Amino acid sequence: MNSGSTEIVSVSRSTGSLRRVATSSGRTYLVLKGPGTGRFLEEGAVLDRADIEELEGPVARAAGLSLALRFLSRRERTEHEVRVALEAEGIDNQASIDYIVETLKAKNLLDDRRFASELIEYRLRHNPAGPALLRRKLSVAGVSAGITDELLAEAFPPGEEERIASKLAVERLARTGLAGREDGRTDDPAVLRAGRERAVRRLSGFLARRGFSAGITGSICAGILRGEITGETDEQ
């Protein structure tokens, strides 16, 4: 091997028919095993410049699409998440990444708005959260601020954030008994006040972690201190 050539030093299985090919230059390439790619899967094979261009172009696009389809088969993903997954597997040619992403979008397999909508809907139905927490999660996933603002405005019309937070507060108080009657059903004002203050300390942190605004959290906590929110139901 001359000083200007590159040698394949190892070939390992990635997932399915995908192979991870490491070269003497320190680069790693993802290759989809199949007709036409066998020469890139032989340890010791010497690659010239044309081979490298093929590995970064057509071979990377085919392998990247296969990888992305597996990635998307589990659940919805964002464009950002797909790009990160491709780069993590050694596909770092920007033109190839752009090709893969645009191909997935054209086939309606990649849609940041759909991802955000489904995440918001799932959380509000199964594990309610406030807009601040949902905004952070969507930001980490790479959803644009424009899409996030629009969908959160739809999900939280006036009064909705307060309604959800209040419902969570009542359910938590009913479940954990934080409203101040831990010693039986005493009407001692001092005992009730201490219990309510304890409830406020715990509940304020809980609602803040769930992404509800300070104003709404403060209003709910004030209602607990006044005895207006107890977590008790008619059946109790």
N, C-alpha and C positions, 0 to 999 in steps of 0.2 A: 504494500500500500504506500503510495507516495504521500508527501506532506500535504498535498492539496485535496486529497480524497477523504471520504468518510466511510467508516466501517460499521456494520450492524454488530453490536456487542451482545445484545440479549433480546429475546422475544418472549413475552409473557402474556398470559390470558388476562384480559380485562373483564369482559362480561359477554356472554353469548358468543358470537362469532368475532367479536372485537379483540384485537391484539395490541399490546403496548410494545412498541419497538424502540429500544434505546440505542443510541449511536455513540461513536467515539468522540463526537463533537460536544457531547453533553446534552444534546437535544433528545427529546422523546416524542414519538409520533404515534398517533392512533390509526390503526389499519383494520379495515373490514376484510376478514378472510373470505376469499372467493376468487373467481376467474380474474386473472390479470394482476392480482396482488401477491401471488406466491413468492415472487422474487424479492419482495420486501420483508419476507418472514423467514429468511435464512440467515442464521448467525454466521458472521464472517464475511457476508456479502459486502462488496464495495459499492458505494453509491457515488455517482457523479452529480454535477450540478443539475442536470435535467431530472435525475431521480429525486433530488431534494425538492425541486419545484413541483414535481408531481405529488410528492408526499404532503406538501403544504397546500396544494390546490385540489385537484380532483379526488385524490385519495382521502384527504382530510374532510372534504365535503360529504363524501359517501359515508365515512365512518362517523362523522359528527351528526348526520341525520339519523343514523341508526341509534346512536347514543341518546340523542334528544327524544326520539320516539319512545325509547324505554323510560326515560326520565318523565315524560309527560303521561305515560300510561298509568302512573300511580295516582296522580292528581293534577289539578291545574297548576301551572307555573307562570312566572312572569318572564318577560324578555330578559331582564337582568339575571334572573336565576339560571336561565338556559345558557347565557353567555358565560357566567361564572363556572358552570358545570363543564362546558366545552374547554375552557382555558385550563381547568384543573386536570383535564385528561390530555393536555399537551397540544390542543388545537389553539394556537395563538396567532394564526394568520388572520388579520382583521377582515380581509376580503372574503375568506372562506366562512368565517363566523357570520358575517353579514348575509351571505348567501343562504346559510342554514336557517337563520332567523327569519329572513324574508320568505323563504319557502314554507316554513311552518305557519307563518301568518297568512300567506296566500291560501293555504289549505284549511284555515280557520282552526288550527290546532294550538295557536298561541295568541292570547288576547288579554292584555293587562286589565282592561275594563271588566271583562268577564271574571277574571281572577279576583279582582277587588270586590265585585258585587257578591260573588259566592262566599268569600271570606266574611264580609260584613253580615250577610244573611245567616250564615252558619253560627257566628258568634252570638248574634242577637237571639237566635232561637235556642241554642244549646248552652251557651256560657256567656251571658250578657256582659257587655263592657261599654264604657263610655267612649265618646269620639276621640279623646286624646290617646287612649291605648290603641284603638283601631288605626288611628293615623300613624302611630309609631310602627306598628306591625306592617302596614302597607309601605311605609317609607323604607324599612329594612328590606322588604321584598323588591324594592325598586319601582313601585308604582309612582307615576308622576303626581305632583301636587295638584295639578288641574283635575285629573280623574278622581283623586281622593276627595278634594273639596266638593265636587259635584255629587258623588255618591253618598258622602256623609250628610250633605244637606238634604238629600232625599230620604235617608234613613232616620234622620233626627229633625223632623219638623218641630216648630215651636212647642215646647212642653214635653216632648218625647223623652229627652234625656232625663228630666226630672222624674217622669213617670217610671222609667226603668230603674233609676237609682232608688227611688222610694220603695218600689216593689222588692228589690234586692235587700234593702235595709230591713223591711218588715219580715221577710223570710228568714234573714240571718238572726234577727232578734228572737223570732219564734223558735228557731232551731237551737240556738245556743243559750237562751235565757239570759241575755245581757241587760234586760231592761230594768232590773233592780229588785226582783222579788225572789232572790235565791234562797231566802231563809223561811220559805212558806209563802203566805200571801199577806205579809205585813203591810200596814198602812203608815208605819212610822216614817215621817217626812225625811228624817236624817238618813235612814236606811235606803229609802227610795232615791234620794238625791245621790247618795254614794253609788248606788247601782247604775243610775242613769249616766253619771260622770264616767264610770268604768265602761259603759256601753259606748259612749261617745268617743273615748280614747281609742277603743278597738275598731269601731265602725268607721271612723274618719280615715284611718290608715287603709282599711279594706277598700273603701270607695275610691280613695286616691289611687291605689294600685290598679283598680279596675278602669281608671281613666276618666272618672267623672270630675267635673269642674269644681274648683274650690267653693264657688258660690253655692252650687247645688248641695255639695257635701255639708257646707256650713248651715244651710237652711234645714236640712234633715236632722243634723245634730242638735240644732236649736229646738226642733220639734220634740226630740227625745228628752231633752232637759226639761221642757215644759210639760212632759207627760202626755203629749198628743200622739206620739208614736211609741207604742209599747211592744209590738210583736204579738200581742195577745189577740186571740180570735174569740168569736162568740161561743165556741165549743169549750174554751178553756175554763 
